């Protein structure tokens, strides 16, 4: 298999790093890195591929999907969307919850597809949650803007992206939202920086509530009942990539899980499903489709080819009842064949040729006997030959069993 990697042109330093490192460890015919922008991507997508795996925005994902359709190339889309985080009235330990939420939102300055996009808080807990969020940020990054700039807090990917996020903050404030911490006044476009910003109760029509944020801006919205939270999330456009619910009551988590579609979900934490190879990761609807990570990623890039091997011997023909004409044996061959098709059990995969042949032989004898005796079919020479042949096969297998028993091996698979 050959892999072609196309890193994003929006991250030129990362792309350059991959282009320099990958050839040191892989031959070009195994893994190859292609740098560039739209022209290079357009050319790559014009070619037929066994599989295209794309991570990015919904807008570009639709372009990739259309291009793959033109060459009948299968694709997996790992997109994004507005992933909600819900805090119920019966919330878990406040300080621990706040640290987990702020950690998940501030990783890479919020520029991850699975970052909590907005938080819904039961109205009785709003004040306590907001204070805990602020305390968690101060503990991780400091109490002043200078502390924040010198901390481990990341920068935005570009000046244009920074300007977009600052405009979103201003739009949220103009729509009635209240800045709890951070804000655009601390922003520095040249440095691609602004501090983590929490906005309380912005308008549902504001940009922070209608666009995927993909940055360290966190709207917090109050709700009264769990049903209100569900209706709010489901009224949003698209399907979220992730759903996060913080509650002490497992039944409440299950309630949200059943009512809100999402690519993945986490109870009382954030992001960790992405780092767990034991569970599939992927989107649903507008957040993408297809799965990756662990064995699920291996299966995504694997074609499961159905292969059956069967002995071609007369004793397994059951008197030829599957072949036309279907009025043989006093007109009963057709009904018998139809009955067997509908009622024979599935044959499970077996790891021993011995048991496979033995099972087929017994099945053949049983079906032949039922055809002759139970249904009163007049047996001909083919039936007798079939029975004698199967009995001979069984005898040979039993005689050779001692030899085979010590050397049984599972079947091998070849690519």
SEPAZA-776863 format. One line per field, with one value per atom (N, C-alpha, C): z, y, x. Coordinates in steps of 0.1 Angstrom, whole numbers. Atoms other than C-alpha are relative to their C-alpha. Layout:
BEGIN
Z [Z	...] $
Y [Y	...] $
X [X	...] $
//
This chain:
BEGIN
Z [0	0	0	1	-8	6	-6	12	-5	4	0	10	-10	27	-5	5	19	13	-12	50	-4	3	52	-4	3	35	10	-11	64	11	-10	86	-7	9	64	8	-8	93	2	-2	100	-13	13	63	-3	3	59	9	-10	90	-5	5	76	-13	13	41	2	-3	57	7	-8	82	-6	5	64	-10	9	36	7	-8	63	4	-6	74	-9	10	44	-14	14	8	-6	6	-16	-5	4	-28	11	-12	7	6	-5	21	-7	7	1	5	-4	12	-11	11	-12	7	-5	-2	-11	9	-18	5	-4	-19	-9	8	-40	-13	13	-74	3	-3	-58	4	-5	-40	-11	11	-71	-9	8	-91	7	-7	-64	0	0	-62	-13	13	-99	-3	2	-96	8	-7	-86	12	-12	-51	6	-7	-31	12	-12	-1	1	-3	6	14	-14	43	2	-1	48	14	-13	80	-3	3	77	2	-2	74	-8	8	62	-14	13	33	-9	8	20	-1	0	29	-11	10	5	-14	13	-23	-2	1	-15	-3	3	-15	-15	14	-49	-9	9	-64	1	-1	-50	-8	7	-65	-15	14	-99	-5	3	-98	7	-7	-77	11	-11	-49	13	-14	-14	8	-9	12	14	-14	49	3	-4	61	15	-14	95	1	1	98	14	-14	128	3	-4	138	14	-13	170	11	-10	197	14	-12	228	12	-13	264	10	-8	288	15	-14	326	7	-5	344	15	-14	378	10	-9	394	-5	5	383	9	-8	395	7	-8	415	-8	8	404	-4	4	404	-10	9	387	-14	12	361	-8	7	354	-6	6	349	-13	12	325	-12	10	305	-6	5	303	-6	6	295	-15	13	266	-10	9	253	-3	2	256	-7	7	240	-14	13	209	-3	0	217	-6	5	209	-14	14	174	-2	2	175	-4	5	158	11	-11	191	12	-11	214	3	-3	233	-7	7	211	8	-9	236	12	-12	271	4	-5	283	15	-15	321	6	-7	342	8	-5	354	15	-14	391	3	-2	386	-8	9	362	8	-7	388	5	-6	404	-12	11	370	-6	6	356	9	-9	387	0	0	386	-13	13	349	1	-1	357	9	-9	386	-7	7	364	-10	10	337	7	-7	363	5	-5	378	-11	11	344	-7	9	327	7	-7	354	1	-3	366	-8	8	343	-15	14	306	-3	2	308	4	-4	327	-12	11	299	-12	12	271	2	-3	289	3	-4	297	-12	10	277	-9	9	260	-14	14	222	-7	9	194	-11	11	166	-13	12	132	-9	9	113	5	-3	115	-4	5	94	10	-9	118	13	-12	148	-2	3	132	-1	1	125	14	-13	161	8	-7	175	-5	5	152	5	-6	165	14	-14	201	0	0	192	-4	4	174	11	-11	204	11	-10	227	-5	6	203	0	0	203	14	-14	241	9	-8	253	10	-10	284	1	-1	285	14	-14	317	2	-1	311	-14	13	282	-7	8	254	-11	11	222	3	-3	239	3	-3	248	-13	12	212	-7	7	192	-13	13	155	-5	4	147	7	-8	175	-1	1	166	14	-14	202	5	-9	224	11	-11	259	-2	0	265	4	-2	263	3	-3	280	-2	3	268	5	-6	288	-8	6	270	-12	13	235	-7	7	211	-9	8	193	-15	14	160	-1	1	168	-7	8	149	9	-8	179	2	-2	180	-14	13	142	-8	7	131	9	-8	142	4	-5	164	-3	2	162	5	-7	187	14	-14	223	5	-4	226	5	-5	248	5	-4	249	11	-11	281	-1	1	278	11	-11	307	-6	3	305	13	-12	328	2	-1	321	-10	10	304	-13	12	278	-8	6	271	-7	5	266	-13	11	242	-12	11	221	-5	5	220	-9	8	207	-13	12	182	-10	9	168	-7	7	158	-13	13	122	1	1	115	12	-11	137	6	-7	163	-1	0	161	13	-14	199	8	-10	227	14	-14	263	10	-10	293	14	-13	329	10	-9	354	9	-9	385	-3	2	373	-14	13	346	-9	8	336	-8	7	326	-12	11	305	-12	10	287	-7	6	282	-11	10	264	-12	10	245	-10	9	231	-8	7	222	-9	8	206	-8	8	176	0	0	175	-5	4	161	11	-12	196	12	-12	232	12	-12	266	12	-13	301	10	-10	326	-3	4	306	-15	14	272	-8	10	242	2	-2	257	-9	10	232	-12	11	206	2	-3	224	4	-4	230	-12	12	204	0	-1	217	-5	5	205	-14	13	169	2	0	162	-14	12	135	1	-1	126	-4	4	117	-8	8	90	-4	4	86	7	-6	109	-6	7	86	0	0	81	-1	0	84	14	-13	114	-1	-1	125	14	-13	154	3	-4	165	-11	10	148	-10	8	134	-12	11	113	-9	9	101	-8	7	91	-11	10	72	-12	11	51	-5	4	46	-8	8	19	5	-4	34	-12	12	5	4	-3	8	-9	7	-2	6	-4	-1	-8	7	-10	4	-2	-14	-9	8	-25	-12	12	-60	-2	0	-54	-1	3	-64	13	-12	-29	7	-5	-21	-9	9	-49	4	-5	-29	-11	10	-59	-11	11	-82	2	-1	-67	-2	3	-72	-15	14	-109	-7	8	-134	-7	-3	-141	15	-14	-107	3	-3	-111	0	-1	-107	13	-12	-82	3	-1	-87	3	-2	-87	13	-13	-53	1	-1	-62	2	-2	-65	14	-13	-32	11	-10	-14	-1	1	-28	7	-6	-18	16	-14	17	6	-5	21	0	1	10	12	-10	36	14	-13	65	4	-3	63	9	-8	91	-7	5	83	5	-4	83	6	-6	107	-5	4	98	9	-8	109	-3	1	115	-3	3	106	-13	12	72	3	-4	90	4	-4	107	-11	11	76	-9	9	54	8	-8	82	1	-1	87	-13	13	50	-3	3	47	8	-8	76	-5	6	62	-12	12	29	2	-4	44	5	-7	65	-10	10	36	-10	9	13	6	-7	39	1	-2	46	-14	13	9	-4	4	4	9	-10	36	4	-6	50	-11	10	17	-10	9	0	-14	14	-30	-4	5	-52	-4	2	-51	-13	12	-83	3	-1	-89	6	-5	-82	15	-15	-47	7	-6	-39	-1	1	-53	9	-9	-33	14	-14	0	1	-1	-7	0	0	-16	13	-12	15	12	-10	37	-1	2	21	5	-4	27	15	-15	64	5	-5	68	-2	2	52	10	-9	74	14	-13	106	1	0	96	1	0	90	12	-11	121	9	-9	142	-5	7	117	0	2	112	14	-13	149	5	-5	156	-8	8	128	-5	4	127	0	1	116	-5	5	111	-14	14	75	0	2	62	-9	8	46	-9	9	16	-6	5	4	-15] $
Y [-12	0	13	-12	35	11	-11	66	13	-14	102	9	-9	128	14	-14	163	9	-9	186	13	-12	218	11	-11	248	12	-10	269	-2	3	253	-3	2	258	-6	6	250	-15	14	217	-8	7	208	-1	1	216	-11	10	195	-14	13	165	-3	3	169	-3	3	168	-13	12	140	-13	12	115	-7	7	108	-7	6	100	-15	12	70	-9	8	59	2	-2	53	7	-8	74	-9	8	44	-6	4	38	11	-12	72	12	-12	105	12	-12	140	10	-10	166	13	-14	203	8	-9	231	4	-5	247	-6	4	245	-7	7	236	-15	13	206	-9	8	194	-4	2	198	-11	11	176	-13	12	150	-6	4	148	-4	5	143	-14	13	110	-10	10	77	-5	5	65	-12	10	34	5	-6	56	15	-14	94	3	-3	104	15	-14	141	5	-7	162	15	-15	198	5	-7	220	-6	6	211	6	-6	235	-7	7	219	-15	14	184	-3	2	189	0	0	197	-13	12	167	-12	11	144	1	-1	158	-5	4	152	-15	14	117	-7	7	109	0	0	119	-11	12	91	-12	12	67	-4	3	69	1	-1	61	10	-10	87	0	-3	94	14	-15	129	1	-4	140	15	-14	174	6	-6	195	3	-4	215	6	-6	229	-10	10	204	6	-6	211	-7	5	207	3	-3	203	-3	2	207	0	1	195	6	-5	206	-9	9	175	-2	0	184	-7	7	165	10	-9	180	12	-12	216	4	-4	224	-10	10	191	2	-2	197	12	-13	233	-2	2	222	-8	9	195	8	-8	219	10	-11	247	-7	7	222	-4	4	209	11	-11	243	8	-8	258	-8	7	230	5	-6	245	12	-12	277	-3	3	260	-5	3	251	-16	15	214	-2	3	199	-5	6	183	9	-9	213	3	-5	222	13	-12	248	10	-8	261	-8	7	253	3	-2	248	-3	2	252	2	-2	246	13	-14	281	1	-1	273	0	2	265	11	-9	294	8	-9	317	-9	9	288	-5	5	274	11	-11	308	3	-3	314	-11	12	279	0	-1	284	11	-11	317	-5	4	301	-11	10	272	6	-7	295	7	-7	315	-9	10	284	-6	6	271	11	-10	304	13	-12	331	9	-9	360	13	-12	388	-4	2	392	-2	3	393	-14	14	360	-9	8	346	0	0	357	-8	7	341	-15	13	309	-10	10	277	1	-2	291	2	0	286	13	-11	311	-5	4	311	-2	5	296	12	-11	329	13	-13	366	1	0	362	-7	7	336	7	-8	358	11	-11	387	-5	5	365	-3	2	354	12	-13	389	6	-5	400	-8	8	371	5	-5	383	13	-13	419	-2	2	406	-6	6	385	10	-10	415	10	-9	437	-7	7	410	-2	1	412	-9	8	388	7	-6	395	-7	6	390	-2	4	371	1	-1	369	0	-1	377	12	-11	398	5	-4	414	11	-12	444	-5	5	421	-7	7	408	7	-5	412	-8	7	403	-4	2	406	-12	11	382	-13	11	360	-5	3	362	7	-7	369	-11	10	353	-8	8	326	9	-9	344	-8	6	333	11	-9	350	-6	5	346	5	-2	343	9	-8	357	-4	2	359	-13	13	326	3	-4	346	6	-5	358	-10	9	344	-11	11	325	-11	11	305	-5	4	301	-6	5	293	-9	7	268	9	-10	288	-3	4	269	9	-9	291	1	0	299	11	-8	316	-10	10	298	7	-5	309	-9	7	299	4	-3	296	-7	6	290	-8	7	265	-5	4	254	-15	15	217	-7	8	190	-1	-1	190	12	-12	226	0	1	218	-8	9	190	8	-8	213	10	-11	240	-6	6	216	-5	6	199	11	-11	233	6	-4	240	-7	6	234	-10	10	202	-9	10	173	1	-2	178	-12	10	159	-7	6	154	6	-4	156	-3	2	162	3	-2	159	-3	1	165	-1	3	150	-12	12	127	-11	10	108	-6	7	82	0	0	81	13	-13	118	0	1	111	-8	9	83	7	-8	106	9	-8	131	-8	8	104	-5	5	90	11	-11	124	9	-9	142	-8	7	127	7	-5	131	-10	9	116	-9	7	106	7	-5	113	-4	2	116	4	-3	115	5	-6	138	2	-4	146	5	-5	161	-6	3	151	-15	13	117	-11	10	97	0	-1	110	-7	6	96	-15	13	62	-9	8	36	-11	11	11	4	-4	32	7	-6	44	15	-14	81	5	-5	99	8	-9	122	-7	5	119	12	-11	139	11	-11	173	0	1	164	-11	10	137	-14	14	100	-9	9	70	0	1	59	-2	1	60	-4	3	52	-15	14	18	-10	11	-13	6	-6	9	8	-6	29	-10	11	-3	-5	6	-16	10	-10	17	-1	1	12	-14	14	-25	-4	5	-41	-14	13	-71	-8	8	-96	-13	13	-125	-11	12	-158	-12	13	-192	-11	11	-225	-13	11	-256	-12	12	-292	-2	2	-300	-15	14	-336	-4	4	-355	-2	3	-365	13	-13	-328	6	-5	-324	-2	3	-338	-4	5	-356	10	-10	-325	8	-7	-309	15	-15	-273	3	-2	-278	-2	3	-275	-13	-5	-290	-2	1	-286	-8	10	-313	-14	14	-342	-7	8	-370	2	-1	-370	15	-15	-331	6	-5	-327	7	-6	-315	15	-15	-278	4	-3	-277	-3	3	-295	10	-10	-271	13	-13	-241	-1	2	-256	1	0	-262	14	-14	-226	8	-8	-212	-4	6	-235	-5	5	-246	11	-10	-229	5	-6	-206	-9	8	-225	10	-9	-208	-2	2	-202	-10	10	-232	1	-1	-234	-14	13	-271	-5	7	-287	-13	13	-319	3	-2	-305	6	-5	-286	-11	11	-317	-10	9	-338	6	-7	-312	-1	0	-310	-14	14	-348	-4	3	-352	8	-8	-323	-7	6	-340	-13	12	-374	3	-4	-357	4	-5	-338	-10	11	-368	-9	9	-390	6	-7	-364	0	-1	-361	-13	14	-399	-5	7	-410	9	-9	-380	4	-5	-366	-11	11	-400	1	-1	-392	-13	13	-421	2	-2	-424	-6	5	-429	-4	5	-441	11	-11	-406	2	-1	-406	-10	11	-440	3	-3	-429	11	-11	-397	-5	5	-416	-9	9	-442	9	-9	-414	7	-7	-395	-9	9	-425	-4	3	-433	12	-12	-397	1	0	-399	-10	10	-431	4	-4	-417	11	-11	-386	-6	6	-407	-8	7	-429	9	-10	-398	9	-10	-380	1	0	-391	7	-8	-377	15	-14	-345	7	-6	-339	7	-6	-331	11	-11	-307	10	-10	-285	14	-14	-250	9	-9	-220	4	-4	-209	13	-13	-181	9	-10	-149	6	-6	-135	13	-13	-99	-1] $
X [8	0	9	-7	11	-9	7	1	6	-3	1	-5	4	0	0	2	-13	-3	3	-9	-6	7	-28	10	-8	-13	-1	2	-26	10	-10	1	13	-11	32	12	-11	57	-2	3	40	2	-1	38	15	-14	75	7	-6	84	-3	4	65	8	-7	81	14	-14	115	2	-2	110	-4	5	89	10	-10	115	12	-11	140	-3	4	121	-9	8	99	5	-3	106	-12	10	86	-12	10	67	-8	7	55	-8	7	47	6	-5	50	-8	6	43	-1	2	28	-3	3	30	-7	6	11	-14	14	-24	-10	11	-55	4	-3	-39	5	-5	-21	-11	12	-52	-9	9	-73	5	-5	-49	-1	1	-47	-14	14	-85	-5	5	-88	5	-5	-70	-9	8	-87	9	-7	-78	-8	6	-85	-8	6	-94	5	-4	-94	-5	3	-93	2	-1	-100	-4	3	-99	0	1	-112	-14	13	-142	-11	11	-176	0	0	-173	10	-10	-141	-3	4	-154	-10	10	-183	7	-8	-157	7	-8	-136	-10	9	-167	-5	4	-178	11	-11	-144	2	-1	-142	-11	12	-177	3	-3	-164	9	-9	-137	-4	5	-158	10	-9	-132	-7	6	-144	7	-6	-138	-5	4	-139	1	0	-148	0	-1	-137	-1	3	-153	-1	1	-164	-14	13	-194	0	2	-208	-3	1	-201	-5	5	-223	6	-4	-213	-11	12	-242	3	-2	-240	-14	13	-271	0	1	-284	7	-7	-269	14	-13	-234	10	-10	-203	8	-9	-174	3	-1	-173	14	-13	-136	6	-5	-127	-6	8	-154	5	-5	-142	13	-14	-106	-1	1	-116	-6	6	-138	10	-10	-112	12	-11	-85	-4	4	-105	-2	2	-113	12	-12	-78	11	-11	-58	1	-3	-42	-9	8	-61	-14	14	-94	-1	0	-84	1	2	-95	-14	13	-125	-9	8	-137	0	1	-133	-15	13	-165	-3	3	-181	-8	8	-206	-5	4	-218	-15	13	-254	0	-1	-257	-14	13	-288	1	0	-298	4	-3	-294	15	-14	-257	9	-7	-247	11	-10	-229	11	-11	-210	9	-8	-199	9	-9	-187	11	-11	-167	11	-9	-152	8	-7	-143	11	-10	-125	12	-11	-106	9	-8	-95	9	-8	-82	12	-10	-63	11	-9	-48	10	-8	-36	9	-7	-25	4	-3	-22	-11	11	-42	-1	-1	-31	2	-2	-29	15	-14	9	4	-2	9	-5	5	-13	9	-9	10	13	-13	40	-3	4	21	1	0	17	-12	11	-14	5	-4	-11	-4	4	-14	-9	9	-39	8	-8	-29	4	-3	-30	-6	5	-36	-15	14	-68	-9	8	-81	-2	1	-74	-10	9	-92	-15	13	-122	-6	5	-124	-3	3	-121	-13	13	-149	-12	11	-170	-3	2	-165	-7	7	-175	-14	14	-206	-8	8	-216	-3	3	-213	-11	10	-233	-14	13	-260	-6	5	-264	8	-8	-237	9	-8	-217	14	-13	-179	3	-2	-171	15	-15	-133	6	-6	-110	-6	6	-124	9	-8	-113	10	-9	-96	14	-14	-67	6	-4	-64	12	-12	-32	0	1	-37	14	-14	0	6	-6	9	-9	10	-21	-5	3	-32	-13	10	-62	-2	2	-69	-13	13	-95	-11	11	-128	-13	13	-161	-10	11	-193	-13	13	-225	-12	13	-258	0	1	-251	-13	11	-279	1	-1	-288	3	-3	-284	14	-14	-249	9	-9	-219	5	-5	-206	-10	10	-238	-5	4	-243	12	-12	-207	8	-10	-182	11	-9	-159	14	-14	-126	10	-9	-109	-5	2	-108	-11	12	-142	-11	9	-167	-13	13	-204	-6	7	-223	-15	14	-261	-7	7	-285	-12	12	-314	-7	8	-342	-1	1	-349	8	-7	-331	-6	7	-357	2	-3	-350	14	-14	-313	0	0	-321	-6	6	-344	9	-10	-317	10	-10	-291	-5	5	-313	-5	4	-324	11	-12	-288	1	-2	-279	11	-10	-261	0	-2	-250	14	-13	-223	10	-10	-190	1	-1	-190	-11	10	-215	6	-5	-203	-11	10	-225	6	-5	-215	-12	11	-239	3	-3	-238	-10	11	-269	2	-2	-261	-13	13	-298	-2	1	-296	9	-9	-266	-6	6	-284	-12	11	-314	5	-6	-292	5	-6	-274	-11	11	-307	-7	7	-321	8	-8	-292	10	-10	-274	14	-14	-236	9	-10	-205	5	-4	-193	-5	5	-201	9	-8	-183	-9	7	-198	11	-8	-181	15	-14	-150	-1	0	-140	12	-11	-118	5	-8	-107	-4	4	-127	9	-10	-103	13	-13	-73	-2	3	-89	-1	0	-80	-10	10	-106	-14	13	-136	2	-1	-143	-2	1	-139	-4	4	-158	-13	12	-187	-13	13	-223	-7	7	-242	10	-9	-226	13	-13	-198	9	-8	-186	-6	4	-188	12	-12	-165	6	-6	-145	15	-15	-108	4	-6	-85	0	-1	-73	-3	4	-87	-10	10	-115	7	-7	-90	6	-5	-74	-11	11	-108	-4	4	-115	8	-9	-85	2	-1	-91	-13	11	-113	-3	4	-131	-6	4	-133	-6	7	-158	6	-6	-141	-6	5	-157	7	-6	-140	-9	9	-162	5	-3	-154	-9	8	-166	-1	2	-178	-15	14	-209	-8	8	-218	-6	6	-225	-10	10	-250	-14	14	-280	-9	8	-292	-3	2	-290	-13	13	-321	1	-1	-307	0	-1	-305	-14	13	-335	1	14	-359	-3	4	-375	-12	11	-401	5	-5	-378	-5	4	-385	-15	15	-423	-4	3	-423	4	-3	-408	14	-13	-373	0	1	-383	-4	3	-402	10	-11	-374	11	-11	-348	-4	5	-369	0	1	-374	14	-14	-336	6	-5	-328	-5	6	-352	4	-1	-343	13	-13	-307	7	-7	-287	13	-13	-257	11	-12	-224	10	-10	-200	14	-14	-164	7	-7	-143	15	-14	-106	7	-6	-102	-7	5	-106	-7	7	-115	-14	13	-145	-9	7	-155	-6	4	-156	-10	9	-172	-14	13	-199	-8	7	-207	-5	4	-208	-12	11	-232	-12	11	-253	-6	4	-254	-8	8	-265	-14	13	-292	-10	10	-307	-4	4	-306	-10	9	-322	-14	13	-349	-7	7	-356	-6	4	-359	-11	9	-377	-11	11	-396	-10	9	-409	-4	5	-413	5	-5	-391	6	-5	-383	15	-14	-345	4	-6	-325	15	-13	-290	9	-8	-275	-1	2	-290	8	-7	-275	15	-15	-241	4	-3	-243	2	-1	-249	12	-12	-222	13	-11	-198	3	-1	-205	4	-4	-202	15	-15	-168	8	-8	-157	1	0	-167	10	-10	-148	14	-14	-117	4	-3	-119	3	-2	-122	13	-13	-93	12	-11	-71	-1	1	-83	12	-12	-54	12	-11	-30	-2	3	-48	-1	3	-55	13	-13	-18	5	-5	-14	-10	10	-45	6	-5	-37	-11	11	-60	3	-2	-65	8	-8	-42	-7	6	-52	11	-10	-34	-5	4	-35	-2] $
//
